[in-house]
Amino acid sequence: MNKKEAILSAAITLLTEKGVHNTPMSAIAKAAGTGMGTIYNYYSNKDALINAIYINIKQEETKVFTAFDATKPIKTQFENYYAAIIDFFITHPTYFQFMEQLQASPIITESSRNEGQKSITEVYNLLKKGQQQRIIKSINIDELLMFIGGSILSYLRWHFNQKETKTTTLNNQINLLWDAIKA
């Protein structure tokens, strides 16, 4: 792991554990095993570091689609996406904690949000294709994405608060969500 990766890793851990306002840059430097000057060589301030983490998570999220088969039915692709994005955040709980804490924060710049939007391009295209084939309801795609995102967020909150995970619950959520958006 290079210094920049060490800084990002230490920062996401501390920011999710202690919170944005309770995490000084000096603590991040110490946890990363580097000096303050090194952090400032990469990031002009804590807000810039937070935005870099946000973009990094969104870029990692994009990789969820790399194994998708566009020849499968729309429903199957959607079910696979939903299960994959849930698995992504369950596998990376600090990513979920970070995103939940900062998703609506004014610290995340418009530029970072625009970059982050790229992570859902494939979902957008899938929904649009589904609408063109009259498989998915003809509702504004941004509204569909908001609805789907709310379902993902709710499921993950529920998951991280459970002592035991029930796999049938994920399947139920996928079926409920599909029933809500299909034409």
N, C-alpha and C positions, 0 to 999 in steps of 0.2 A: 504494500500500500504506500503510495507516494504521500508527500506532505499535504497536498491539496485534498486528497481522499481522506487522510487522517483527520484533517480539520472538519470536513463535511460530516464524517462519521461521529466525531466527538460532539459536534454542534447539534446534530439531530437528536442524539441521545440526551444531552443536557437540556436542550430546549423543550423536549417532550416531558422529561422528568421534573424539571424545576420551573418551567414556564419561560416565556420570552423575556419578561421584565425582570425575572429573578436570576437570569443567566448572564453574568458579565463576560466580556470577551476574554478576560484574563483566565477565567475558569475553562473556557473552550481551549485556549492555548495550552493550558496545563494538561488537560485531558488528552489533547492531541499530541502532547510531547514536543511542542514547538514553542517558539517565542511569539510575543505579540507582533513584532515586526513582520514575521513570516505571514501571519494572518492578514495583516494590512497590505502585504505585497499582492495578495489575491483578491481581497475584499476591502473596499474603502470604509465600510462600517458594518455594524451588525445587521442592518436592514438589507444590505447588499448580500450578505452571507445567507440570510433567511430566504431571499429571493432565489439565490443559487440553489439552495436545498429544494425549494418548491419546484423549480424547473427540472432539477435532477430526478425528483420523484415522478414528475409527469413524463419525462423521457423514459424512465423505467416502465411506467404504466403502459406506454405505447407498445412495448415488447409483448404484451399480452396477446396481441393479434398476429404475431409472427407465425404461429402454427395453424392458423385458421384456413379452412378449405372453402373457398368461395363457391365451389360447385355444390355444396350441401344446401339443403332447403333453408330458407330464411329463418324459420323457427329453430332449426338445429343450430344455425350459426348464432342466433340470439341467445339460446340456452347455453351454448358453449362460452360465449362472451361473459354472460352473467356469472357463471360458475368460475370462470378464469379470473375475473376481476375480484371476486370475493376471495378466491384462493390467494391472489396476489397480495391483498392487504392482510389476510390472516398469516401468510408467510412473512410479511414485513409489518408487524404491529406498530413499530415506531413510525413508519410512513403514515399509517392510518391516524395515529395520535397527533402527529405533526399536522397533517392535512385538516383534521377536525378542528384543531386549535387555531389554525391560521387561514383556513379557506376564505373566510369573510373578512379577514383583517385588512385594514388600510395599508399595512406594511407591504403586502403583496402588490406590486406595481401593475399598472395596466399592461405594460410590456410583458411582464412575467405571465399574467393571466392569458394574454394573447398567445404566448408561446405554449402555455399549458393546454390551451384549446386543441392543439394539434394531437394531443393524446386521445381525443375522442373522435378524430376524423373518420376512422373506420366504422365506428358505431353510427355516426351520422350517415355515412354512405350506406350502411346496411339498412338503416331505417328508411332512407330515401328510396332505396331499391325495393324494399318491402311495400312502401306506399305506391310506387309505380306499378307493382304487380298486384295491387289491391289486397295485400296480405295484412298490412298494418294500417291502422286508422289514419285518416287524412286530417291529422292535427299538426299544427306547427311543430317542426322537429325540435326546436329549442324547448318547447313545452314537454314533449316526450322525453327529452334528455333530462329535464328537471325532475320529472316523475320517476324515471329510472334511477337517477342519482339519489333521490330521496329514499327509494327502496334499498339501494346498496348501503347507504349510510345507516338506515334503520336496522338492517340485518346485521351489519358489522357491530353496531353498538350493542345489539342484543347478544351477538356471539361472544364478544369480549367480556360480557357480564355473566355468562353462564359457567357453571362448574363442569357440566358435561355437555358436549356438543351432540346434537341429534342430526344425523345426515338427512333424515326425511324432511326436516324443517327447510333446508336449502332447496330441496326439490319442490316443496310446497310453495315457497316464495317465487321460484322460477315460474311455476304454473300459474300462480295468481297474477304475476306481473304480465306474463304472456297473454292471459285471458283479458287483461285490462287494455292492452295496446293492439291486439289483433283486430282486424276489420270484421 
